[in-house]
Amino acid sequence: FFFQSFPPWPFVVMLALGLDGGRLMMVDSMTGDVKWQVQAHSVSTDSSPTLTTKPPLPGENSTRSWTRIAVSPSFVATVGLSDAFWKLWDAASGELRLVSAAHDGTAGCSCEVDDMGQRVLQEGCPVVAHTRGLTALALSPGGERLASGGWDPDLILWNAHTGAAERSLQGDFTAGEAWSLSFSKDGERLACGTSRGSIRVWDSTTGAMLLTLSAAHNHFVAYLNFSPTENRMLASGGGDGEVRVWDVVSGEKLRSIAGRGIAAFSPDGATILTATSAAANDVQLVDAESGELRVNLSGHTAHVFSASFSVDGSKLASG
């Protein structure tokens, strides 16, 4: 599953969980009480390569139907297996607020999808939207904008309040390449990690590409997270068993940390949360500046695929 913590209400730390079976759940992390739960997305049985989302991480069941999430203080965005659209939910009530447009050739617009799942825009089609399953999703820190990418070669920036597509970002992508997305603290930069191990960074306002790291990792980039205190510091977690910290202005790699997949900053930016190799199944807290191990947390008996700090940094959840 996928989860993140945030404070939609004063003094209450909530945990949003995207679960197997297309479910979305909001939990009070202090008491464990379920505040609300919805069937966010349907369970797909279609195994077509034009619809399936990105391949599973090592040890993950490829037949699962999971819900990927992104959060802000007011909203939770979700995408399910094979969906070419995202949904936006009210974090306090669980009410569905928006469903994005998606091209399927039948929605009343004059556009079609060919046999390979690629969008064919016909004259007069006014809608910018995805044509194939989404694999990456991010909300800006303030919740005003949403970014999505997937099995078509487009990254799209959306207005999270209206659902309108603002722009499509170009990056010489191939289908299915976008694996992870993250906005900087000020929302001005958007980073994308790819299945080929590269990282690209755009100006989210103008759409200009600011940086390309062609060989950031030797494998897929599963996780990206900007520092919550530094707009230019980005942590990436790859399938090559390393977490790397980058200066996205200069392109310099600041440090490498042994860790599998997960790369999450603490709220004060001083600590990076990651997972150990598949054999250990531990969670580690690492000093963001020095790369030195601070704490090793044992207890899991299988792979750790997701983890998050609480808003005040005093707690973390992993699974």
C-alpha angles and dihedrals in degrees: 000000000000126000145166134185128226141149112252088163130037115271094000119106110204129197119211114204127193103201141194111274095042095283128147119202133183115206133185100235092203096057105015090236116150107235096187140341132195138180092243099177138014123252110252124211094182110117096184112141089226091061109032118101125235118313115273123264115255109294094014120128108246093205095064122115105215135173118234114206143194123190143202128174091271107027145041117206120201140185126187135207112300094357116142089195137060131222128217120211132191106249094213101047107018090237116154108243106173143006116197124231119261130189115234101148092251106068096099096265123112097250131104140197119228126221092273093055095252120141116249109196113212124203111282099021104139100183127100108202144131123274100197142036118307122234104174134045136172137174121208113247092257093045094239097117138034130201125202137180137169147131095345117070095250133102109199129198114208137190101244093205098053103020091234118146109240101187146337115236119221120214111149089263128171122213114286095012101119109090106157139015134192136176122216120246092265092042092237097113130052121195126196126195116204141208089247093060097256130127125209127190126199137186097249092208101050100023091233115148109239104179142008121195100188096185103028090139137008091233139024119320102233099173135032126179130170116216111263089225103037123054092198100047118090130177120205130191119203141188088246093079098256138107112207130194118213140192100223093197097056097022090232120150104230098190146337125229127191105245140124119241105309118095114169129158123221114242091261092049092235099108135047120210116212142151130246128234120303091258094060102037091199131143118228135199112210131187106253094213102043102023090230120147113252104174135004115204119199130187109094117110096196139031119311110226103169139024139167141182123234115249094260092045094237096111139032136194127209136178 
